[in-house]
Amino acid sequence: MKTLVFALALISMGLNGIAQNYPIDPATKKISYSEVLTQTGTADELYRKANVWVMGFYKNASNVVKENTPTKIVADARFKLLNPADKKGVQTMAGIVTYDLVIELKEGRYKYTLTNIEWIQTSNFPAERWMDSTSPSYNQNYAHYLKQADDEMKRVLSSLKEAMAKGDVPKPAEW
């Protein structure tokens, strides 16, 4: 019995430790990935790079992009959330997670903010609730979901940074 209690305590501490590694915005208390990066180019050149990236990265970019101006791109994107693999190694779908990505552009720099990560349920389920291992409604899969969401956010941002760092700037269409 003592071993079981000790094991549960270790698991709980481990989950709390995992949850603390996610970037939390102190003002909103939400998981939020944000960074200002310097990048050679005019605001227009950076906008064209970001726009080309958004249109190529998202399969349904016309549905994802909610605002697209020369200084700001706002995307409301989503990805599939999977349950941990079962004994046979099969992962089933747990649902859809949505997130907001804002890319702001100025001469010589751009800023991204990725936040509002929510599991679509009857009412939206903010990802931050996955971190509360003390909640009576806590599910052991939440640690897996957090890791999966974090991996997806890092994949999105890595792809954006790579596209923005490329030297070639798409030329505007000439008529």
C-alpha positions in Angstrom: 0.0 0.0 0.0 2.8 2.4 0.9 4.5 1.6 -2.4 1.3 2.4 -4.3 0.9 5.8 -2.5 4.5 6.6 -3.1 4.2 5.6 -6.8 1.1 7.8 -7.2 2.9 10.7 -5.5 5.8 10.4 -7.9 3.5 10.3 -10.9 1.7 13.3 -9.6 4.9 15.2 -9.0 6.2 14.2 -12.5 3.0 15.5 -14.1 3.2 18.8 -12.3 6.9 19.0 -13.3 6.0 18.4 -16.9 3.2 21.0 -16.8 5.6 23.7 -15.5 7.7 23.5 -18.7 5.1 25.1 -20.8 5.3 28.9 -21.5 2.6 30.6 -19.5 1.7 34.2 -20.2 1.7 35.9 -16.7 -1.1 38.3 -17.7 -3.5 35.8 -19.2 -2.4 32.7 -17.4 -2.7 30.9 -20.8 -0.1 28.8 -22.6 1.4 31.2 -25.0 4.4 31.0 -27.3 5.7 34.5 -28.3 8.9 35.9 -29.6 10.2 38.9 -31.4 12.8 38.0 -34.0 15.1 40.3 -36.0 15.1 39.5 -39.7 16.6 41.5 -42.5 14.0 43.0 -44.8 11.4 45.6 -45.2 8.0 45.1 -43.6 6.6 44.3 -47.0 9.3 41.7 -47.7 8.7 40.0 -44.4 4.9 40.1 -45.0 5.4 38.3 -48.3 7.5 35.6 -46.7 5.0 35.1 -43.9 2.1 35.1 -46.3 3.7 32.5 -48.6 4.5 30.4 -45.5 0.9 30.5 -44.2 -0.6 29.7 -47.6 1.8 26.7 -48.0 1.8 25.4 -44.4 -1.9 25.2 -43.8 -3.9 22.9 -46.1 -7.0 25.0 -46.0 -5.3 28.4 -45.6 -8.4 30.4 -46.9 -10.4 29.0 -43.9 -7.5 29.4 -41.4 -6.5 33.0 -42.1 -8.9 35.4 -40.4 -6.9 38.6 -41.0 -4.3 39.3 -43.6 -2.9 42.8 -43.8 0.7 44.0 -44.7 1.5 44.3 -41.0 -0.4 41.4 -39.5 -1.6 37.9 -40.2 -4.1 36.2 -37.9 -4.7 32.5 -38.2 -7.2 30.3 -36.4 -5.8 26.9 -37.0 -6.4 23.3 -35.7 -4.9 19.9 -35.5 -5.9 16.4 -34.6 -5.3 15.3 -31.0 -4.5 11.6 -30.6 -4.9 9.3 -27.6 -1.8 7.4 -26.3 -1.2 4.2 -28.3 -3.0 1.2 -26.9 -1.3 -2.2 -26.3 -1.3 -2.9 -30.1 0.3 0.5 -30.8 -2.9 2.0 -32.3 -3.6 5.6 -31.6 -7.2 6.8 -31.8 -8.4 10.3 -32.3 -9.2 12.2 -29.1 -10.6 15.3 -30.9 -9.6 18.5 -32.5 -7.4 21.3 -30.9 -7.6 24.8 -32.1 -5.1 27.6 -31.6 -4.6 31.2 -32.6 -1.4 32.4 -34.4 -0.7 36.1 -34.9 2.3 37.2 -36.9 3.1 40.9 -36.7 5.5 42.5 -39.2 7.7 45.6 -39.0 10.9 46.6 -40.8 13.7 44.3 -39.7 11.7 42.2 -37.3 8.6 40.2 -36.8 6.7 38.9 -33.8 4.7 35.7 -33.5 2.2 34.9 -30.7 0.6 31.4 -30.6 -2.1 31.1 -27.9 -5.7 30.1 -27.1 -4.9 26.4 -27.4 -8.3 24.7 -26.8 -9.6 21.2 -27.1 -13.0 21.4 -28.9 -15.6 19.8 -26.7 -19.3 20.6 -26.0 -17.8 23.8 -24.6 -14.1 24.5 -25.4 -11.6 23.0 -23.0 -8.5 25.2 -22.6 -5.2 23.3 -22.7 -4.2 24.9 -19.4 -6.8 22.6 -17.7 -4.7 19.6 -18.7 -2.0 20.8 -16.3 -4.1 20.6 -13.2 -3.4 17.1 -12.0 -5.2 17.9 -8.7 -8.6 18.4 -10.4 -11.2 15.7 -9.8 -11.8 15.5 -13.6 -8.1 15.0 -14.3 -7.4 12.3 -16.9 -4.1 10.5 -17.1 -4.1 11.2 -20.9 -3.8 15.0 -20.3 0.0 14.8 -19.9 0.2 13.1 -23.3 -2.1 15.7 -24.8 0.0 18.5 -23.4 3.2 17.0 -24.9 1.4 16.5 -28.2 0.2 20.1 -28.3 3.6 21.4 -27.3 5.3 19.3 -30.1 2.8 20.6 -32.6 3.2 24.3 -31.6 7.0 23.9 -31.8 6.7 22.3 -35.3 4.6 25.2 -36.5 6.9 27.8 -35.1 10.0 26.0 -36.3 8.6 26.0 -39.8 7.7 29.7 -39.6 11.2 30.7 -38.4 12.8 28.6 -41.2 10.6 30.2 -43.9 11.3 33.7 -42.5 15.0 33.2 -42.4 15.3 32.2 -46.1 17.1 34.8 -48.1 14.8 34.8 -51.1 11.7 37.1 -50.9 8.7 36.2 -53.1 8.2 38.8 -55.7 4.9 40.5 -55.9 2.8 39.5 -59.0 3.3 41.8 -61.9 0.5 42.4 -64.3 
